[in-house]
Each structure stands twice: as structure tokens, then as C-alpha cells.
Amino acid sequence: MLARNAESLYWIGRYVERADDTARILDVAVHQLLEDATVDPDRTSRVLLRVLGIEPPEGVLDVWSVTDLVAFSHEHGGSIIDSIANARENARGAREVTSSEMWECLNATYIGLAVTEKAARSLGPHEFFHYIKDRAAMFAGLSDSTLSRDDGYRFLLLGRSIERVDMTVRLLLSRAGDRTSSPAWVTVLRSAGAHDTYLRTHRGALDANLVAEFILLDRLFPRSVFHSVRVAENCLAELDQRPSSRVGARHEAQRLLGRARSELEFLPPGVLLEDLQNRLLSLQKTCREVSEAIALQYFHAAPWVAWTDLRSSQDSRVQVEGEL
């Protein structure tokens, strides 16, 4: 597969997942601000922006100002609208390796953004978030059902998985340090789309340690950090077609993901909340390093080397020496 097509598919997976996860996080935060009068809108909005890696602006923030910044703005390049636009642009340049259904889904989603934004400003931001989550789910379903399980699909899934790890870690970082009885842990579950599944798994028992374990370590929940890391690790292993190495991992990205997966898999039970923030920051750093390693390994071709004519070089050297 051409490096440019592989890179486009990788970033399509990342951008669609980023739009989906941002919509989920923002939807729950906005509902909390609207329903709970005891919540400070400015403080909650600033925490949300820090989680998403957006520098909070000056002045007092409320529901609509944070929605404008995270969902509709073009100022910082990380809004939901920008993510959908970037995913569509990458799909436009990789039409030969995506299905027509995938392209039509992204194109229709992009075209419908203006109408949906207008409706959201009249009826409330939930309309917009619901639209993004539905379209992201449709795109994921079309990808799974219309792409062959070849390298193109693996790059798409790899990008989706790494972005999911990063966004879930950001979500948990917003709650690191909260008391174990804080109702904010329910917000974490709802933002990750894990509330119903968690309740069925743990019989309704709400415990901060169980919530953190479920979001980070659960092997069966597809949005957990451990599950996403393992999917990304499998994609990298399948992309490497050479015979298995007898010693260690051949590539830096595989080594980084394997280390992160092992640290999660063999963590002693009951100690997850101890030093949770440092564990999450380490995972976030791993996501950055993995993304850089993947780019160097698969997307950035070696620079073209122009060989100079030996005779011309010698003539130039003789001329310079004569002048000296």
C-alpha cells in the first residue's frame, strides 16, 4: 500500500474517533451543567477544555461558550467540525482504498454540519452531539462491513484504537484525584458509553476503583484502554509481514504498545487509584510516542539523495584552492 494512502486511512480513523469521543464528553458535560444548579459552569468548562488539550480563553465560560469553542470553532483546529472536515479531506485523497459507502457517509456528514449546527442553536446542543455520534457509528459500521481485512483496514483500525486510548485517558485525567464517593465517576461512565455495561457487569455497585478498572482494564468492553491497546498491538503485528523476530520487538511502536499493555495487564488488583494521575500521564505520553513511531515507520519516506558529479566536485575544489 502507498504510504500516502496508509497515512490517510490512519488519520481518518483518528479524526472520526476524535469527533465521536469529543461529542460524547461534551454531551455529558453540557447535560450536567444544565441539570445540576450546584455545578460551577466556569470551573467545569475549564476542566473540560484542559482535558481536550484546548487553552481556556479569558472571561467567564458557560454552556454555550464552551460548546462554540469545542464543537463549532475553527480557531484551535481540534473542534468537532474540524475533525469531520479533516477526515473527509483525507478520504477524498484516498478514494481508491476506501469504499464508496464510507466516502458518502463522511461527505454527507460534512454537508449536514451547517444544518445540524443551526438546529442545535435553536433546540439545544444535544441535537448536534447526537448527530455526530450517530454518523460516527454509521461510519464505523460501514468500515467494518465494506472493507477487506487488508492493510488498509488495519491502518484505519490502528488510528481509531490509538485515538480512543488517548481520549479515554484524557477523560479519566479529569477525574484523577476526586474522592471515591464523588458522583463525577458516573459522568466518566456516561462519557465513555460504558454506563449500562458497567451496571450489568458489577450489579449496579458504584465504586471509583471499579469504575477506573472497568474503563482502563476490562478485556471485553471495546472502549476500554486495555482492549484498544491490544487491538492496536494486533494491527501492528499483522502489518509487519516479515518473519517473527527471535528477540524482542522489531519496531518502536510495537515495543511501546507492548510495554503499555503489559503494565495494564499485570497491575496488582486494588491499586489502580494509587498514583492514577501519573499512570494516565504515562499512557498519554505513550500515545504520542506511538503515533510518532508509526509515522516514521510507515508514512515518512527516506529523503531522496542527489548524488553530485565527482568531476564537478573536484573542479570546484581546485578552483577554490587556486583562489586561496
CORQUI-V241070 format. One record per residue. N is the residue number from 1. SS is DSSP state (alpha for helix, beta for strand, coil for the rest). OMEGA is omega as a letter, one per 20 degrees, with the letter a starting at -180 (* if undefined). Layout:
BEGIN
n = (N	N)
ss = (SS	SS)
omega = (OMEGA	OMEGA)
END
This chain:
BEGIN
n = (1	2	3	4	5	6	7	8	9	10	11	12	13	14	15	16	17	18	19	20	21	22	23	24	25	26	27	28	29	30	31	32	33	34	35	36	37	38	39	40	41	42	43	44	45	46	47	48	49	50	51	52	53	54	55	56	57	58	59	60	61	62	63	64	65	66	67	68	69	70	71	72	73	74	75	76	77	78	79	80	81	82	83	84	85	86	87	88	89	90	91	92	93	94	95	96	97	98	99	100	101	102	103	104	105	106	107	108	109	110	111	112	113	114	115	116	117	118	119	120	121	122	123	124	125	126	127	128	129	130	131	132	133	134	135	136	137	138	139	140	141	142	143	144	145	146	147	148	149	150	151	152	153	154	155	156	157	158	159	160	161	162	163	164	165	166	167	168	169	170	171	172	173	174	175	176	177	178	179	180	181	182	183	184	185	186	187	188	189	190	191	192	193	194	195	196	197	198	199	200	201	202	203	204	205	206	207	208	209	210	211	212	213	214	215	216	217	218	219	220	221	222	223	224	225	226	227	228	229	230	231	232	233	234	235	236	237	238	239	240	241	242	243	244	245	246	247	248	249	250	251	252	253	254	255	256	257	258	259	260	261	262	263	264	265	266	267	268	269	270	271	272	273	274	275	276	277	278	279	280	281	282	283	284	285	286	287	288	289	290	291	292	293	294	295	296	297	298	299	300	301	302	303	304	305	306	307	308	309	310	311	312	313	314	315	316	317	318	319	320	321	322	323	324)
ss = (coil	coil	alpha	alpha	alpha	alpha	alpha	alpha	alpha	alpha	alpha	alpha	alpha	alpha	alpha	alpha	alpha	alpha	alpha	alpha	alpha	alpha	alpha	alpha	alpha	alpha	alpha	alpha	alpha	alpha	alpha	alpha	alpha	alpha	alpha	coil	coil	coil	coil	coil	alpha	alpha	alpha	alpha	alpha	alpha	alpha	alpha	alpha	alpha	alpha	coil	coil	coil	coil	coil	coil	coil	coil	coil	coil	coil	alpha	alpha	alpha	alpha	alpha	alpha	alpha	alpha	alpha	alpha	coil	coil	coil	coil	coil	coil	coil	alpha	alpha	alpha	alpha	alpha	alpha	alpha	alpha	alpha	alpha	alpha	alpha	alpha	coil	coil	alpha	alpha	alpha	coil	coil	alpha	alpha	alpha	alpha	alpha	alpha	alpha	alpha	alpha	alpha	alpha	alpha	coil	alpha	alpha	alpha	alpha	alpha	alpha	alpha	alpha	alpha	alpha	alpha	coil	coil	alpha	alpha	alpha	alpha	alpha	alpha	alpha	alpha	alpha	alpha	alpha	alpha	alpha	alpha	alpha	alpha	alpha	alpha	alpha	alpha	alpha	coil	coil	coil	coil	alpha	alpha	alpha	alpha	alpha	alpha	alpha	alpha	alpha	alpha	alpha	alpha	alpha	alpha	alpha	alpha	alpha	alpha	alpha	alpha	alpha	alpha	alpha	coil	coil	coil	coil	coil	coil	coil	coil	coil	coil	alpha	alpha	alpha	alpha	alpha	alpha	alpha	alpha	coil	coil	coil	alpha	alpha	alpha	alpha	alpha	alpha	alpha	coil	coil	coil	coil	coil	coil	alpha	alpha	alpha	alpha	alpha	alpha	alpha	alpha	alpha	alpha	coil	coil	coil	coil	coil	coil	coil	alpha	alpha	alpha	alpha	alpha	alpha	alpha	alpha	alpha	alpha	alpha	alpha	alpha	alpha	alpha	coil	coil	coil	coil	coil	coil	coil	coil	coil	coil	coil	coil	alpha	alpha	alpha	alpha	alpha	alpha	alpha	alpha	alpha	alpha	alpha	alpha	alpha	alpha	coil	coil	coil	coil	coil	coil	coil	coil	coil	coil	alpha	alpha	alpha	alpha	alpha	alpha	alpha	alpha	alpha	alpha	alpha	alpha	alpha	alpha	alpha	alpha	alpha	alpha	alpha	alpha	alpha	alpha	alpha	alpha	coil	coil	coil	coil	coil	coil	coil	coil	coil	coil	alpha	alpha	alpha	alpha	alpha	alpha	alpha	alpha	alpha	alpha	alpha	alpha	alpha	alpha	coil)
omega = (r	a	a	r	r	r	r	r	r	a	r	r	a	a	r	r	r	r	a	a	r	r	r	a	a	r	a	a	a	r	r	r	a	a	a	a	a	a	r	a	a	a	a	a	a	r	r	a	r	r	a	r	a	r	a	r	r	a	a	a	r	a	a	r	r	r	r	a	a	a	a	a	r	a	a	r	a	a	r	a	r	r	r	r	r	r	r	a	r	r	r	a	a	a	a	a	r	r	r	r	r	r	r	r	a	a	r	r	a	a	a	a	a	r	a	r	r	r	a	a	r	a	a	a	a	r	a	a	r	r	a	a	r	a	r	r	r	a	r	r	r	r	a	a	a	r	r	r	a	a	r	r	a	r	r	a	r	r	r	a	a	r	r	r	a	a	r	r	r	r	r	r	r	a	r	a	r	r	a	a	a	r	r	r	r	r	r	a	a	a	a	a	a	a	a	a	r	a	r	a	a	r	r	a	a	a	a	a	r	r	a	r	a	a	a	a	a	a	a	a	a	r	r	a	a	a	a	r	a	r	r	r	r	r	r	r	a	r	r	a	a	r	a	r	r	a	r	r	a	a	a	a	r	r	a	r	r	r	r	r	r	r	r	a	a	r	r	a	r	a	a	a	r	r	a	a	r	r	a	r	r	r	r	r	r	r	r	a	r	r	r	a	r	r	a	a	a	a	a	r	r	a	a	a	r	a	r	r	a	a	r	a	a	r	a	a	r	a	a	a	r	r	r	*)
END
